[in-house]
Amino acid sequence: MDLIRKYATRGVGELVFDPKRRGIPFAIARRVEYYGFELESEREPVDVAPPADEAARLKREYAARRRAGASHGGAAVQSVEAAGVRTGHAVWRQAARARRKQTGQTTRAMMLIGERQNCG
């Protein structure tokens, strides 16, 4: 694991809205990634609130992500499907097909699964 951490990249801090924090509900989020896999993430509280327009934008983004995640399993389901596409497991393909039949929607991961099946 030490070798992986040695070559992992630490992302640039991003200002995010964090409603769990009292006082100033904003934090700096950072990720440590290795070839697209997140090894760890951390959030540091900020001492000074961002400007009003920046704060309003962050709150809108947070609300939009929550709404998107609540519909049809949202981001959690899509991340599982994307993992299935990367690993090529048949179980993920079956789950993606079942979801497509149930909702009538096609995610990016489902389109990639279709491309893989057509290729070979």
C-alpha positions in Angstrom: 0.0 0.0 0.0 2.9 2.3 0.6 4.0 2.0 -3.0 0.5 2.9 -4.2 0.4 6.0 -1.9 3.8 7.0 -3.2 2.5 7.3 -6.8 -1.0 8.5 -5.9 -2.0 12.1 -6.7 -3.5 14.5 -4.2 -6.3 16.6 -5.8 -6.6 20.3 -5.5 -8.9 21.4 -2.7 -12.4 22.3 -3.7 -14.7 24.5 -1.7 -17.9 22.5 -0.9 -21.1 23.1 1.1 -21.3 20.8 4.1 -24.6 21.2 6.1 -23.3 19.0 8.9 -20.9 21.7 10.1 -22.2 24.3 12.5 -21.4 27.9 12.2 -19.8 28.2 8.7 -21.2 25.2 6.7 -18.4 25.2 4.1 -15.3 23.0 3.8 -12.3 22.3 1.6 -12.6 18.8 0.1 -9.5 17.0 -1.1 -9.0 13.5 -2.6 -6.1 11.2 -2.9 -6.5 9.1 -6.1 -4.5 6.4 -7.8 -5.5 5.7 -11.5 -9.1 6.9 -10.9 -9.6 5.1 -7.7 -10.2 7.2 -4.6 -7.9 6.1 -1.8 -9.0 8.6 0.7 -10.8 11.9 1.0 -10.8 14.6 3.7 -12.7 17.8 4.5 -11.2 20.7 6.3 -13.5 23.4 7.7 -12.9 26.9 6.5 -12.7 29.8 9.0 -14.1 32.5 6.7 -17.3 32.2 4.8 -17.0 32.6 1.0 -18.6 35.6 -0.8 -22.4 35.6 -0.9 -22.7 34.7 -4.6 -20.2 31.8 -4.3 -22.0 30.5 -1.2 -25.4 30.6 -3.0 -23.8 28.7 -6.0 -22.4 26.0 -3.7 -25.8 25.6 -1.9 -27.6 25.3 -5.3 -25.1 22.6 -6.4 -25.5 20.7 -3.2 -29.3 20.8 -3.5 -29.1 19.7 -7.1 -26.9 16.7 -6.2 -29.3 15.6 -3.5 -32.2 15.8 -5.8 -30.4 13.8 -8.5 -29.3 11.2 -6.0 -32.8 10.7 -4.7 -34.4 9.8 -8.0 -34.2 6.1 -9.0 -31.2 5.4 -6.8 -29.3 8.1 -8.6 -25.6 8.5 -8.3 -25.1 5.4 -6.1 -26.6 3.1 -8.8 -24.7 4.9 -11.6 -21.4 4.5 -9.7 -22.1 0.8 -9.2 -22.9 0.4 -12.9 -19.7 2.3 -13.9 -17.7 0.0 -11.7 -19.3 -3.0 -13.5 -18.3 -1.5 -16.8 -14.7 -1.1 -15.7 -14.5 -4.6 -14.4 -16.7 -6.3 -17.0 -18.7 -8.4 -14.6 -21.8 -10.1 -16.0 -23.6 -9.4 -12.7 -23.3 -5.7 -13.3 -24.6 -6.1 -16.8 -27.7 -8.0 -15.6 -28.4 -5.3 -13.0 -28.0 -2.5 -15.6 -30.4 -4.3 -18.0 -32.9 -4.8 -15.2 -32.7 -1.1 -14.3 -33.1 -0.1 -17.9 -36.2 -2.2 -18.2 -37.6 -0.9 -15.0 -37.0 2.8 -15.5 -36.8 3.1 -19.3 -33.7 5.3 -18.8 -30.3 4.7 -20.1 -27.2 6.0 -18.2 -23.7 6.5 -19.6 -22.6 3.2 -18.0 -25.5 1.3 -19.7 -24.4 2.7 -23.1 -20.8 1.5 -22.5 -22.1 -1.9 -21.5 -24.0 -2.0 -24.8 -20.9 -1.1 -26.7 -18.9 -3.8 -25.0 -21.4 -6.4 -25.8 -21.5 -5.4 -29.5 -17.7 -5.6 -29.7 -17.2 -9.1 -28.6 
